[in-house]
């Protein structure tokens, strides 16, 4: 599979930075997004692009 787009692993790292920067406010949206990307990482999707997270969410909703 071709590796195109922005990898999940980098997005998860960036959400970690965002959460650290907004820790005092709680940032519930950043926290929820970061958790979704962490879940994708645990599923082994770190080298896939961001669309794999959407697929994961869709599967969990079924």
HUTA-V966377 format. One record per pair of residues at least 4 apart in sequence whose ideal C-beta (glycine too) atoms are under 8 Angstrom apart, sorted by the first residue. I is the first residue (numbers start at 0). J is the second residue. D is the distance in Angstrom with one decimal. If there is no record, write none. Layout:
[[I,J,D] [I,J,D]]
//
This chain:
[[0,47,7.9] [2,6,7.3] [2,46,6.5] [2,47,8.0] [2,48,7.4] [3,48,6.0] [4,48,3.2] [4,49,5.9] [4,50,7.1] [5,9,6.1] [5,10,6.0] [5,48,6.2] [5,49,5.5] [6,10,7.1] [6,45,6.6] [6,46,5.8] [6,47,6.9] [6,48,6.4] [7,11,6.1] [7,36,6.1] [7,39,4.9] [7,40,6.5] [7,44,5.0] [7,45,5.3] [7,46,7.5] [7,47,5.6] [7,48,7.3] [7,49,6.6] [7,51,6.1] [7,52,6.1] [8,12,6.6] [8,40,6.6] [8,45,3.8] [8,46,6.6] [9,13,6.4] [10,14,6.4] [10,36,5.5] [10,49,6.1] [10,52,7.7] [11,15,6.7] [11,33,7.0] [11,36,3.8] [11,37,6.1] [11,39,7.2] [11,40,5.4] [11,45,7.5] [12,16,6.9] [13,17,6.4] [14,18,6.2] [14,29,6.3] [14,32,5.6] [14,33,3.8] [14,36,5.5] [15,19,6.4] [15,33,6.3] [16,20,6.3] [17,21,6.3] [17,26,7.2] [17,29,4.9] [17,33,7.4] [18,22,6.4] [18,26,6.2] [18,29,5.2] [18,30,6.1] [18,33,5.3] [21,25,7.7] [21,26,3.8] [21,29,5.9] [22,26,7.4] [25,30,7.1] [26,30,5.8] [27,31,6.2] [28,32,6.3] [29,33,6.0] [30,34,6.4] [31,35,6.6] [32,36,6.6] [33,37,6.3] [34,38,6.4] [35,39,6.7] [35,52,6.1] [35,55,7.5] [35,56,6.7] [36,40,6.5] [36,52,6.4] [37,41,6.5] [38,42,6.5] [38,55,6.8] [39,44,4.3] [39,45,7.5] [39,47,7.9] [39,51,6.4] [39,52,5.0] [39,55,5.5] [40,44,6.7] [40,45,5.1] [42,55,6.5] [44,51,4.6] [44,52,7.2] [44,55,6.9] [47,51,3.8] [49,53,7.3] [50,54,6.5] [51,55,6.4] [52,56,6.5] [53,57,6.3] [54,58,6.4] [55,59,6.4] [56,60,6.4] [57,61,7.1]]
//
